[in-house]
């Protein structure tokens, strides 16, 4: 592969007329044609839309007009994010032929500043999974080690960027679905605070947890994309009016004296030795950069997985009630309406989605609501309080992204609870609503990528990016 | 055992979800194990903890007060109906609901 394109590289090449946006898009489609049958990162390509956007950018160049922030930048979109006129399956058979009549706000904002949408990327069905093996359209392979999973649920978005099949991509994170595949594929990947990016057009899994965020090959590009998609949207009442800072400017600030919390609970048993060594080396590097390290306690960490799988499945069981064979997607015919519902849903959903609907319906059902759902909401409050308490003492928190490196395809598919437990370091920040990034922190035996996770306080994306950028610039990725 | 086969059948009925015999047994066993694990939350005394029903604090929420209810044009009804398995514009058609 030639040196990776960056957002600035694309703009400079276009402005200098070294190549056209159309030629760049065509080059990316050639790469996709070469690699996608092996990786399975893309489910649908949107050539028509991409080339007409490229033509608009080329017209700006020809007219000598200023180029917008993401002019001509080829970007991939996770297939749970709506794209007008471009099939959006959510990795599910139940939406196999669904073509959204509108764009997600994040997609609209990317295109408004010149981005070229190449296509839709594979993912776990309805974003439910940690390995991308729950897609109805087949697993994705990790470009760094093709016998391994790319992580999930945004596995296709991570693999596409890591393999050079897009300059950047959008994924979604509910319990780690951006950060963990970023870690597994060796690229930076970020979720902003809950409320930072509009969820309008994101097909819902768990509404109090779902967030859209970027993957890119470097932290500056992550910051640029987050800056574009962030901000209030009247179509999402949970998007906030908090001002969006200039992340690219803010991230250049020196990190000397930054107070970093290292939570003891994230370094307990269960972490792979190879991961531990890389993360410890990463923390040493942060010390060399002049950061001030402090051991902290986050007492309720060990309860996060149990809490997450109550809240997330409860919300999923409610959100997925809409797939009933009436307004869109699959219908399995029957003379009776209720039997039509049952058959459609039984045939259209895959195993993991059904498992979560059953669990989520159970924890909300009469007689169990207080014992499970209400209890989960209360423990969620304790976990959020852990974060607020920590951020009174430190500026950011550093942890591993995943306790294990990318595992082999098929290795963990038979034991759902074991698969859930691997989300231990990411679900905490999801429940608390805080921003988090995973940045590359070396490779085990030069092969299996490890990610370092950085959490910041709510709406403290700038500090998160600042540390991630300094870590990257200091060589954190090749530890 | 936390969850019985009858519980799974009842929940599948509530969720309008057809499950095969094999699925019923598989989900019962797997969800039983998951609920067993979730039981660890009972180690925590949460009697005086307020449940966290939403993420954003009131001062962060843009819609702390209700917005005006304004009619806005929407011209995609035709496109929406095109996605339906059995459209009868301007309606969605479904199997008969009232039994004879």
Interface residues (C-beta under 8 A of the other chain):
Chain A: X98 X99 X101 X102 X194 X195 X208 X232 X234 X237 X238 X239 X240 X241 X242 X300 X302 X303 X305 X306 X307 X309 X310 X317 X321 X324 X325 X326 X327 X328 X329 X330 X331 X333 X334 X335 X336 X337 X338 X340 X341 X342 X343 X345 X346 X347 X349 X351 X354 X355 X357 X358 X359 X361 X362 X365 X372 X374 X375 X376 X377 X378 X379 X380 X381 X382 X384 X416 X417 X420 X433 X458 X459
Chain B: X3 X7 X8 X10 X11 X12 X14 X15 X16 X17 X18 X19 X20 X23 X27 X30 X31 X33 X34 X35 X37 X38 X40 X41 X42 X43 X44 X46 X49 X50 X51 X52 X53 X54 X55 X56 X60 X61 X62 X63 X67 X76 X79 X80 X82 X83 X84 X85 X86 X92 X94 X95 X96 X97 X99
